[in-house]
Amino acid sequence: MKRHIVLAIIFLTLNAVDNILTHFLLAKGWYELNPIARYGLERNELGFWCVDMMLALVFVSLLLLLARDYPRHIHRAFIGLVIAMAGVCVFNLGGLLWV
């Protein structure tokens, strides 16, 4: 269970880093590639970030609840989520370095 919590924290941290990097990219004139996120950001940026973090927290909480019954599957899910979010952060960081 400890490894699931560590991966959950890493995922939530990467999600926050993604939000911060996206904010800087938007400030430099770039735009959000995800159409759902773009719609939310155009309406209320701070509100969108709060909702995004809350949804990530709820999602991670549900996965942690399921980890007791399906530890191997949830571990793989967390690994995939962390890798995907790390890729998004690297992409955003590359965009910041490009500018």
Summary of the structure (lengths in Angstrom):
residues: 99
radius of gyration: 14.7
end to end distance: 41.3
largest distance: 46.3
contacts: 263
relative contact order: 0.19
helix: 86%
strand: 0%
